[in-house]
């Protein structure tokens, strides 16, 4: 496995990865999440052009997973990370997160942040146990994280408990 920035030619593959990864939510009764469409090609293109979209690729240079980020309140916010089910449980997602953490530390960024589902095994419990994130208390939320949570609530994601998490990288 190798990690590199994504190319414009593979943006549709990123959508396919997200659709495939989302299907596992159906198995736990979160059909609305499973059916949610990925970011548009235009939105993904903005991340790719800004250098904020990375892929984990196999030996044939085919994307198996991707991660996109936004700058939020001086930190690197993981907007989306998706691993194709055929590559799941192999440390691919963790490798992407570790790659971004090293880059962030090198750029003097103090932390990675993300928002995620509390009760989904491959979400908050995974990020805490395997990736070094901790759940932020309400008082620790930055203005940008509060805005992200409001947006998520507006899209109905608060139907299931969600949290903001942080991983210090410095």
C-alpha positions in Angstrom: 0.0 0.0 0.0 1.1 3.5 -0.8 -0.5 6.9 0.0 -0.5 9.8 -2.4 -2.6 12.8 -3.3 -5.5 11.9 -5.5 -5.8 12.7 -9.2 -8.6 14.3 -11.0 -9.0 11.2 -13.1 -9.9 9.0 -10.1 -12.6 11.2 -8.5 -15.4 9.0 -9.6 -13.5 6.0 -8.0 -13.6 8.0 -4.7 -17.4 8.2 -5.1 -17.6 4.5 -5.7 -15.4 3.8 -2.6 -17.7 5.9 -0.5 -20.8 4.2 -1.8 -19.4 0.7 -1.2 -18.1 1.7 2.3 -21.5 3.2 3.2 -23.4 0.0 2.6 -22.2 -1.5 5.9 -24.4 1.1 7.6 -27.5 -0.8 6.3 -26.4 -3.8 8.3 -26.8 -1.8 11.5 -30.2 -0.1 10.7 -28.8 3.1 9.4 -30.3 2.9 5.9 -30.3 6.7 5.4 -26.6 6.8 5.9 -26.1 3.9 3.6 -28.2 5.6 0.9 -26.6 9.0 1.3 -24.8 10.1 -1.9 -21.1 10.9 -1.8 -19.8 14.3 -2.4 -20.2 15.5 -6.0 -17.4 15.3 -8.5 -17.3 19.1 -8.3 -16.9 19.1 -4.6 -14.2 16.3 -4.7 -12.4 18.2 -7.4 -12.1 21.3 -5.1 -10.4 19.1 -2.5 -8.2 17.5 -5.1 -7.1 20.8 -6.6 -6.4 22.2 -3.2 -4.2 19.3 -2.3 -6.5 18.1 0.5 -7.5 14.7 -0.9 -5.3 11.6 -0.4 -5.7 8.0 -1.5 -4.3 4.7 -0.3 -3.5 2.7 -3.4 -2.6 -1.0 -4.0 0.4 -2.3 -6.0 -1.4 -1.5 -9.3 -1.9 2.1 -8.1 -5.7 1.6 -7.7 -7.4 3.6 -5.0 -8.6 1.4 -2.1 -9.5 4.3 0.3 -9.5 8.0 0.5 -9.4 10.9 3.0 -10.2 14.6 2.5 -9.6 17.4 4.9 -10.6 20.9 5.7 -8.7 23.5 7.8 -10.9 24.2 10.8 -9.8 26.6 13.6 -6.1 26.0 13.0 -6.4 22.2 12.9 -6.8 19.6 10.1 -10.3 18.4 10.1 -11.0 15.0 8.5 -14.1 15.7 6.5 -14.4 12.2 5.1 -12.5 9.0 5.2 -13.8 5.9 3.4 -12.2 2.5 2.9 -13.6 0.1 0.2 -14.9 -3.0 2.0 -12.5 -5.2 0.0 -9.7 -3.4 1.8 -11.2 -3.1 5.2 -9.6 -4.4 8.4 -6.1 -4.1 7.0 -5.1 -0.8 8.6 -5.6 1.2 5.4 -7.8 3.9 7.1 -5.4 4.1 10.0 -2.5 4.5 7.6 -4.3 7.4 5.9 -4.9 9.1 9.2 -1.3 8.5 10.4 -0.1 10.0 7.1 -2.2 13.1 7.6 -1.0 13.4 11.2 2.6 13.4 10.1 1.9 16.0 7.5 0.0 18.2 10.0 2.8 17.9 12.6 5.3 18.9 10.0 3.3 21.9 9.1 3.0 22.9 12.8 -0.7 22.1 13.0 -1.5 21.0 16.6 -4.2 18.5 15.9 -6.5 16.4 13.7 -10.3 16.6 14.3 -13.3 14.7 13.0 -16.9 14.2 13.7 -18.3 10.7 13.9 -21.0 8.3 15.2 -20.7 7.3 18.8 -22.3 3.9 18.7 -20.9 2.6 15.4 -18.0 0.2 16.0 -15.9 1.4 13.1 -16.4 5.1 14.0 -15.8 6.6 17.5 -14.8 3.4 19.3 -12.3 2.6 16.5 -10.9 6.2 16.3 -10.4 6.1 20.1 -8.9 2.7 20.5 -6.8 2.4 17.3 -6.1 5.9 16.0 -5.4 8.0 19.1 -8.4 10.3 19.1 -10.3 11.4 22.2 -13.9 12.6 22.4 -14.2 16.3 23.0 -16.4 17.7 25.8 -19.0 20.3 24.7 -16.9 23.0 26.3 -13.9 22.0 24.2 -15.6 22.5 20.8 -14.2 25.3 18.7 -16.5 27.6 16.7 -15.7 25.7 13.5 -16.5 22.4 15.0 -19.8 23.8 16.4 -20.6 25.0 12.9 -19.9 21.5 11.4 -22.1 19.9 14.0 -25.0 22.3 13.2 -24.6 21.5 9.5 -24.7 17.8 10.3 -27.8 18.2 12.4 -29.4 20.1 9.6 -28.8 17.1 7.4 -30.4 14.7 9.9 -27.3 13.0 11.1 -28.2 13.8 14.7 -30.8 11.0 14.5 -27.9 8.9 15.9 -25.5 10.2 18.6 -22.4 11.9 17.2 -19.3 13.4 18.7 -16.3 15.6 17.8 -12.9 14.0 18.4 -9.4 15.3 18.4 -5.9 13.7 18.0 -3.0 15.9 19.0 -0.1 15.6 16.6 2.6 17.9 17.9 
